[in-house]
Amino acid sequence: MLKKRLTSIAMLLMVCAVAAGGYYWMHLPPRVTAAERPAPKPVREHVLLTETKMAESAITITAVEQHSMQPIRTVPGRIEYNATRHVAVKSPTDGLAHKVAVTVGERVKEGQLLAIVNSPDLGERRSDVLQQEAELQLAQRERDWWRSIQQNLDELLSQLKRPQEMEALEKEFQDRVLGDYRRDILSAYSKFRTAETINANLKAVASGAITQRMLLEQASVRDSASATFQSACEQATFDVRQKVGKADAAYSDASRRLAVARQRLTWLTGQTPEQFGDLSNEETLSTWPVVAPFAATVEEIVVAATERVRQGEELLLLADTSRLWVQAEIRDKDWSALKLSAGQKVQVQSPALPNQSLEATISFIGRTVNAESRATPLVADIHNDDGLLKPGMFVRVLLPDGAAVQTVAIPDSAVVRHEGRVFVFVETGPRKFTPRDVTLGLAVDPLVEVKSGLQTGERIAISGTFMLKSELLLEPEDE
């Protein structure tokens, strides 16, 4: 049963094929012999314009010259923000967005106020800095006090190694800082000098009234006073050195604590100690003024006034679009352009800016190949003072590829193409133009190399060529 069905289907397909073939042959157009074919339209050998047409055509004529042409490779690119001039301004701490002082699209100057954030944490950090500054000042005064005492005491003890008159000594040191050591040292020295004077006077008296016992007792008093004086000097020297050492240590500790407090505030705000300003104003102690880090345009405002913000949360987006980046990818076939280096110039063209070529400076070329795209990144810096370029815009990047060549070149607008023929219109007389076939070579907008067909000095039409082409293709008039 299955075999019969297959046989029937095969026969049906054969019938359909025969019918389709007959239909094709019935509708096949009749053959045309070579004799019946129409002859091609004759083409003029030159175009001679009337004075009126010449005036109306606005034809521009220029002489053929040699030009220096730089071989290039064109790669696709894109305009992006300059990463160093495009930042998200963030809150340094948890707080409240007290005020937003700018609007989207507004142009701001460096240091201009953008917003104000109130933060108790910021107030505590600033208060800590103020406290540590006060502690350091106290430690410095104490250190200076003990250093002055040490210096004056050393000088006093140096002078007391020789006999001194108490009146002159007290007068000399009356305005110098000695602390309690003035009393201790000078009192002990005075007692010693008195005992020594008495002892000397007793020895000088040659009388039987002065017994040997009295002399010995007075000598003992003098020796005791001397020992007391020496002890006072030694103790004072030791005490002062100890005090100076402790004062130096306290000052160093206060200095370190202040540095830590300042570092915490710097870490919180991003400001250096020189930028802290006046922290003593209690009204602004917990207030953080958000300012523009550089002249830019406000691209976006993320928060609103009275809105609570978290540390690190974006407040605004700023961008300086006067300088942008051109980002391109150099793929395998364009790797010869990797011979370029930072600082070289490249040309940038955009469909949005016809007939314009902008200059960019290469910032860097990647040293590795992306495993997925098999391309190496290229970034160039481009000025955009007039604002013609917009981030996200697609462009063509013209990369120099090899040494420049000196050759005959003409504007691309002079080249005419028709049915596979490439030619230019050469001025061969007054208002007379003759088509001349040319062989083209290297093309670097807006010029194209002419390998053959033209010589320098010949004059060609570089505009109005469409009208000349129309005139050329008109059927020649019977002569």
Secondary structure as UniProt FT lines:
FT   HELIX           2..26
FT   TURN            34..36
FT   STRAND          47..48
FT   HELIX           51..57
FT   STRAND          60..63
FT   STRAND          65..69
FT   STRAND          72..81
FT   HELIX           83..85
FT   STRAND          86..90
FT   STRAND          95..100
FT   TURN            104..105
FT   STRAND          107..108
FT   TURN            110..111
FT   STRAND          113..118
FT   HELIX           120..159
FT   TURN            160..161
FT   HELIX           166..172
FT   TURN            173..175
FT   TURN            179..180
FT   HELIX           181..204
FT   TURN            208..209
FT   HELIX           212..269
FT   HELIX           273..275
FT   HELIX           282..284
FT   TURN            285..286
FT   STRAND          287..291
FT   STRAND          296..301
FT   TURN            305..306
FT   STRAND          308..309
FT   TURN            311..312
FT   STRAND          314..319
FT   TURN            321..322
FT   STRAND          323..331
FT   HELIX           332..339
FT   TURN            342..343
FT   STRAND          345..350
FT   TURN            351..352
FT   STRAND          353..365
FT   TURN            371..373
FT   STRAND          375..383
FT   TURN            385..386
FT   TURN            391..392
FT   STRAND          394..400
FT   STRAND          405..411
FT   HELIX           412..414
FT   STRAND          416..418
FT   TURN            419..420
FT   STRAND          421..429
FT   TURN            430..431
FT   STRAND          432..437
FT   STRAND          439..444
FT   TURN            445..446
FT   STRAND          447..452
FT   TURN            456..457
FT   STRAND          459..463
FT   HELIX           465..473
//
